[in-house]
């Protein structure tokens, strides 16, 4: 029942559905009741759309032999009650499922068609009481009740109201036509009242079963969606953990800042689809490039840039991951087969340890980086900051050792 569960259900509605399954009549609240009614009407529309020709064939099987084999004055008059109203009802049903401008009113047409057909057969049964046409009309009345309640399985309350309205119209028409009184109440009890009660009870039983199926399918769909969300989240968490573990492996070891950034750029090229990039450390108000990947000639010449005069400096001061979609011409252009091409986006990743700026990484992409890519970089920021700070201290220590050696040799 995919159509029944197109919209998700809330926690409160889930509780209502579970309570409804524990009750006898399986009743819903306002919104769920409206959704179930729409589901029942959709099912009836689909059934009518596929079976209207079958109903027409059944109608012809019942009516044509009677019209051809019995040709009396009463039978000719009976056609106004047992033939033409049903034909009009079937034609209305066919039009409601085939004409686009009438499709939205299919349910109303169904109830109207049911009332017209039932009023015609009831009136025919009353007028031709104790005659053969009256018996045919009585049987037609029972058939129509069975079709309305058990085959189309329309909501039983609305169907019952339509049948009672058809009865009221029939009684008014009988008085208007001045049919002989008293009315055949005993016969009406046999071919209308008792069949109506039986069909209505059967309709309510079928409706309760359909409501249970509707509620179960909604709950199953909700549970399946929840499991799918959990599975998707688990897969994302697993992938993110794998990416984090791989990054920690890449930056492990006694690395210099240049070696560290080379591995970081290689990781970004591999994991987020970057096409080119460069990494800088902050040294005495200047950004010094430590590593590059896929840089064009002009970008390779930029070894040092002032901190406050470029996009890099602005991003470093903001301490936030920034994705710049309007990239200046000639800035980190991508080398492609047909020449240079301006990147679609530029991702600026400042590295800080507390309040201290350590450096910045910039990568260019041929398409915008996703929210998941940005979230990954935010998670990698802390381990990278620690690794970069350790690499800088190690490099400073090695530089002091070299100076001491040079002094000692001198």
C-alpha positions, 0 to 999 in steps of 0.5 A: 500500500505505497500510496497510503504511506506517502507522508510520514507519521509523527510520534503522536500519530504512531501512538494513535495508530497503536492504540487504534489497533488495540481497539475494536473499531480501529478509530483514528484522529482527525488527520489520520481519519482524513488520510484513511478516507482518502486512501479508501476513496483512492482504492474505490476510484482505482477499482471503478477505473478497472472494473467499470466495463465489468460492471457494464457487462454484468448489467447487460447480462442481467437486463438484456435477456429480460428485455428480449424474452419478456415484452409486456407493457409492465416490462416496458414500463419497468425499464424506466426504473430498473434499466435507465437509472442504472445505465445513467449511473454506469455512464456517470461512473465511466465519465468520472474515471475517463474525463480529466475535468470530472476525475476530481469529483469521482467520489461524489459521482460514485455516491450519486450513482449509487443513490440514483440506481438504488432509488430507481430499483426501489421505486420499481419494486414498489410500483410493480409489487407482486409482479415479475418486474417488481421481483427483478427490481427487488433483486437489482436492489440487493445486487446494488447494495452488495456492490456498494458495500462489499465490492467497491468497499466505500466507507460504510457510513457515507454509503449507508447515508447514500442508501437512506437518502435514496430510500427517502427520495423513493418514498417521496417519488412514490407519494408524488406518483400517487402509487397505491397505498399502503406500501409493501412494507413486508416486501421492502423489509425483505429486499431492502431493509434486511439486505441493507443491515446485512450489507452495512454490517459486512461493510463495517467489518470489511472497513475495520479490516481495511483500517487495520491494514492501513494502520499496520502498513503506516507503522511498518512504513514508519519503522522501515523509514526509521531503520533506513535512517539509522542504517544511513546514519551508521554508514555515514558514521562508519565512513566518517570514522574511516576517513578520520582514521586514514587522516590520522595515519597520513599525518602520523610520524615525525614530519616537518610542516612541508611534509605534513601539508603535502600529505594533507593536500594529497588526502583532500585531493583523494577524499573531497575531490579537490583539483588543486591546492596550497598550504601555508604557515603563518610566519611573522605576519606572512603566509609562507607556502609549505606545499602545493598540489596541481598549481599553475605557473602563476600560483607556483610563484606565490611563495610568500603573501602578506597576511592582511592583503589576500583572501587567505589572510581574511579567512585566517582572521575569521577562523572559519571554514569559508567556501568562496564561489566567486574566485578571482580570475587567474587565482589558482586556475585549474590546468585542463586539457584545453588550457586554464579554467577558473575553478568553480569554488575555493575552499579556505581552511584556517588552522588555529590552536586556541587563539593562535593562528598556525596556517591555512589550507586552500583547495580549488574544485571543479564543482562546489564542495558539499556540506559533508565535505565541510563537516569532515574538514571541521572534524579534522581541524583539531588533529591537524592543528596539533600535528602542525604545532608539533611539526613547527616545534620540531622544526624549530628544535632542529633549526636550533640544533643546526645553529648550535652545530654551526657555532661549534664547528666555527 
